[in-house]
Amino acid sequence: MKRRQFWAMVAPSVVVMFGFMLLPLYQTVRWSFESVDYGAAGTWIGLENYRTALADPRLGRAVIFTIGLTVVAAAVCVVAGYVLAALVNKLGRRTRPLVLGVLLISYVSPHIVGATAFSWLFDSNFGGVVDYVLNGLTGGAFGQPLWFVSTWPNRLVILLNVVWFMLPFAMLMILAGLQGVSEETLEAAEIDGASPLQRHLHVIIPSIRGVLGFVVLILTMDVLRTFDSLIPLAPQSLTNGNESLMFFIYRVAFSEATRNLGLGSAISVLTIVLILILLAPSIRNLVKESRA
């Protein structure tokens, strides 16, 4: 391919990335050092927004909740996704598309729609299937959990929704990796006496290590950006400590009575730094894997 053809094909993407990423990022960084009133030019105040953000205990609670949710949800999705992918990989050609279509319904649904429907499972006003099952299993010995008010029951609901939404993606990516594992290698391991568990641990998983790293990277990015699903799932997130970083930024910059775009921008910059720190190990491993 000639250089002129290369730039002709790449230029539109570069322009779009510059317009939709670099310019907003520049404006966010600029506002983070300013006191901004809506509709007016900002006033330079230096690091005051960062001092205010770091001194706010809400930021610490949001960081802890978001990181905890990300770690647990990513671990569950990778493990459960691998198990599901291994099971689906054994299905026949006719059955596999049907099973994949059913499993992918949650992933292709809009976040807010899926989260609202998911919340009905725990809401007695809409049937409360989960409460009905729990009462049937325990005889009502533990009462009815306050799924949307109490801290830990609400965290469980949020975690289950994140896993329900992201698990199909993890399963699909891992399934693609499993289909690339050499049959000859698996047959050789079986001939050598390796058990099914040993084949998975010592042959298959090392073979798809790059795929697993990519899945962890995408899961980390997506769960860290948890926002709109909390609207129906965590209406009391401000008081029960289940406020995500993105929800915190939205409330500070746009929703609360003391709307502060400068402070919201400073928290956004801090969030970007946090995301880069959390993604650094996954990116490093992907680079090593690609070089290998």
Secondary structure by P-SEA (a helix, b strand, c coil): ccaaaaaaaaaaaaaaaaaacaaaaaaaaaaaaccccccbbbbbbcaaaaaaaaacaaaaaaaaaaaaaaaaaaaaaaaaaaaaaaaaaaccaaaaaaaaaaaaccccccaaaaaaaaaaaacccccaaaaaaaaaacccccccccccccaaaaaaaaaaaaaaacaaaaaaaaaaaaaaccaaaaaaaaaacccaaaaaaccccccaaaaaaaaaaaaaaaaaacccccccccccccccccccaaaaaaaaccccccccaaaaaaaaaaaaaaaaaaaaaaaaaaaaaaac
